[in-house]
Amino acid sequence: LQLVESGGGLVQPGGSLRLSCATSGSTLEEYATGWHRQAPGKEREAVACISSSGRSTNYADSVKGRFAISRDNAENTVYRQMNSLTPEDTAVYYCRMMGGWSDYWGQGTQVTVSS
């Protein structure tokens, strides 16, 4: 399974970004998806996750109500919408595919929130 992340960049506080994680080499619906981030000088942390069907999601308290994860299994793509961004959201964001014994990570995409 290959993961290709896109959508990061520089955004002003209060702005929005949409990250994508496109997969190839296997069927996306076989995998639950995790969304993680790592800020400078900090450990990687979980932001959200979505079940393989897309019917169940969970969010870290720090992003609840601002971030949303969704998936289109037909398009083999997971989407991550980020709204009301703050400088504290600055980090490298990663998608992660988990299924059975498999655990795949994307290359990460940089999100910088700054005025």
Backbone hydrogen bonds in HBPLUS format (Angstrom, degrees):
<---DONOR---> <-ACCEPTOR-->    atom                        ^
c    i                          cat <-CA-CA->   ^        H-A-AA   ^      H-
h    n   atom  resd res      DA  || num        DHA   H-A  angle D-A-AA Bond
n    s   type  num  typ     dist DA aas  dist angle  dist       angle   num
A0002-GLN N   A0024-SER O   2.82 MM  22  5.27 168.2  1.84 158.4 161.7     1
A0024-SER N   A0002-GLN O   3.02 MM  22  5.27 141.3  2.17 141.3 149.0     2
A0004-VAL N   A0022-ALA O   2.82 MM  18  5.18 156.0  1.88 151.8 159.4     3
A0022-ALA N   A0004-VAL O   2.91 MM  18  5.18 157.5  1.96 153.6 147.4     4
A0006-SER N   A0020-SER O   3.01 MM  14  5.29 149.8  2.10 146.1 147.5     5
A0020-SER N   A0006-SER O   2.88 MM  14  5.29 164.7  1.90 144.4 148.2     6
A0009-GLY N   A0110-GLN O   2.90 MM 101  6.11 121.7  2.25 141.1 158.1     7
A0112-THR N   A0009-GLY O   2.90 MM 103  6.12 170.3  1.91 155.1 155.6     8
A0011-VAL N   A0112-THR O   2.87 MM 101  6.28 157.6  1.92 165.4 171.9     9
A0114-SER N   A0011-VAL O   2.94 MM 103  6.30 146.8  2.05 149.8 158.8    10
A0015-GLY N   A0012-GLN O   2.92 MM   3  5.47 151.8  2.00 144.7 146.4    11
A0014-GLY N   A0085-LEU O   2.64 MM  71  4.87 169.4  1.65 148.4 152.3    12
A0085-LEU N   A0015-GLY O   3.12 MM  70  5.51 175.5  2.12 152.1 152.9    13
A0017-LEU N   A0082-MET O   2.92 MM  65  5.24 151.2  2.00 144.2 153.1    14
A0082-MET N   A0017-LEU O   2.79 MM  65  5.24 164.5  1.81 174.6 173.9    15
A0019-LEU N   A0080-ARG O   2.79 MM  61  4.94 167.0  1.81 149.1 148.0    16
A0080-ARG N   A0019-LEU O   2.81 MM  61  4.94 153.0  1.88 150.7 150.9    17
A0021-CYS N   A0078-VAL O   2.84 MM  57  5.08 137.4  2.03 150.5 159.0    18
A0078-VAL N   A0021-CYS O   2.96 MM  57  5.08 158.8  2.01 134.0 140.2    19
A0023-THR N   A0076-ASN O   2.92 MM  53  5.54 161.2  1.96 169.5 170.5    20
A0030-GLU N   A0027-THR O   3.14 MM   3  5.90 168.1  2.15 122.8 126.1    21
A0031-TYR N   A0028-LEU O   2.96 MM   3  5.75 171.4  1.97 131.1 133.1    22
A0032-ALA N   A0098-MET O   2.89 MM  66  5.24 155.9  1.95 161.8 154.7    23
A0098-MET N   A0032-ALA O   2.88 MM  66  5.24 167.3  1.89 154.4 157.4    24
A0033-THR N   A0050-ILE O   2.94 MM  17  5.33 167.9  1.95 160.3 163.5    25
A0050-ILE N   A0033-THR O   2.87 MM  17  5.33 152.1  1.95 151.8 159.9    26
A0034-GLY N   A0096-ARG O   2.73 MM  62  4.81 160.9  1.77 140.5 147.4    27
A0096-ARG N   A0034-GLY O   2.89 MM  62  4.81 140.9  2.05 148.1 145.5    28
A0035-TRP N   A0048-ALA O   2.81 MM  13  5.10 147.7  1.92 162.4 153.5    29
A0047-VAL N   A0035-TRP O   2.67 MM  12  5.39 167.1  1.69 157.6 156.4    30
A0048-ALA N   A0035-TRP O   3.20 MM  13  5.10 156.5  2.25 133.1 136.9    31
A0036-HIS N   A0094-TYR O   2.94 MM  58  5.09 166.5  1.96 146.6 151.1    32
A0094-TYR N   A0036-HIS O   2.79 MM  58  5.09 166.6  1.81 140.1 144.0    33
A0037-ARG N   A0045-GLU O   2.89 MM   8  5.51 152.3  1.97 153.1 162.3    34
A0045-GLU N   A0037-ARG O   2.80 MM   8  5.51 164.2  1.82 160.9 164.4    35
A0038-GLN N   A0092-VAL O   2.89 MM  54  5.29 146.2  2.00 142.5 153.6    36
A0092-VAL N   A0038-GLN O   3.01 MM  54  5.29 165.0  2.04 133.6 134.5    37
A0042-LYS N   A0039-ALA O   3.01 MM   3  5.35 158.1  2.06 138.8 136.0    38
A0060-ALA N   A0047-VAL O   2.81 MM  13  5.19 157.2  1.86 153.0 148.1    39
A0049-CYS N   A0058-ASN O   2.98 MM   9  5.42 144.4  2.10 147.1 150.9    40
A0058-ASN N   A0049-CYS O   3.06 MM   9  5.42 148.6  2.17 145.9 148.8    41
A0051-SER N   A0056-SER O   2.87 MM   5  5.31 157.4  1.93 153.8 158.9    42
A0054-GLY N   A0051-SER O   3.01 MM   3  5.02 133.3  2.23  97.6 111.2    43
A0063-VAL N   A0060-ALA O   3.07 MM   3  5.69 157.7  2.12 117.5 123.7    44
A0064-LYS N   A0060-ALA O   3.09 MM   4  6.08 125.8  2.39 149.5 164.6    45
A0066-ARG N   A0063-VAL O   2.90 MM   3  5.40 160.8  1.94 137.3 140.8    46
A0067-PHE N   A0063-VAL O   3.04 MM   4  5.58 156.2  2.10 162.4 161.0    47
A0083-ASN N   A0066-ARG O   3.00 MM  17  5.09 148.5  2.10 130.9 140.5    48
A0068-ALA N   A0081-GLN O   2.83 MM  13  5.07 148.8  1.93 145.8 152.0    49
A0081-GLN N   A0068-ALA O   2.77 MM  13  5.07 156.2  1.82 160.4 161.3    50
A0070-SER N   A0079-TYR O   2.91 MM   9  5.19 160.3  1.95 148.8 151.4    51
A0079-TYR N   A0070-SER O   2.79 MM   9  5.19 158.7  1.84 138.8 146.0    52
A0072-ASP N   A0077-THR O   2.87 MM   5  5.48 167.9  1.89 171.7 175.1    53
A0075-GLU N   A0072-ASP O   3.00 MM   3  5.34 131.5  2.25 105.2 117.9    54
A0076-ASN N   A0072-ASP O   2.91 MM   4  6.03 108.3  2.44 138.6 157.4    55
A0077-THR N   A0072-ASP O   3.26 MM   5  5.48 168.1  2.27 138.6 141.3    56
A0089-ASP N   A0086-THR O   2.84 MM   3  5.49 164.5  1.87 122.5 127.8    57
A0090-THR N   A0087-PRO O   3.08 MM   3  5.51 165.3  2.11 114.0 117.8    58
A0091-ALA N   A0111-VAL O   2.99 MM  20  5.54 146.9  2.10 147.9 158.4    59
A0111-VAL N   A0091-ALA O   2.89 MM  20  5.54 163.4  1.91 161.8 167.2    60
A0093-TYR N   A0109-THR O   2.85 MM  16  5.29 171.7  1.86 148.2 146.3    61
A0109-THR N   A0093-TYR O   2.87 MM  16  5.29 143.8  2.00 139.0 150.7    62
A0106-GLY N   A0095-CYS O   2.87 MM  11  5.33 156.0  1.93 158.6 156.7    63
A0097-MET N   A0104-TYR O   2.81 MM   7  5.04 153.0  1.88 138.7 147.9    64
A0104-TYR N   A0097-MET O   2.86 MM   7  5.04 164.0  1.88 149.1 154.1    65
A0099-GLY N   A0102-SER O   3.14 MM   3  5.15 162.8  2.17 130.3 134.4    66
A0102-SER N   A0099-GLY O   2.81 MM   3  5.15 155.1  1.87 139.1 138.0    67
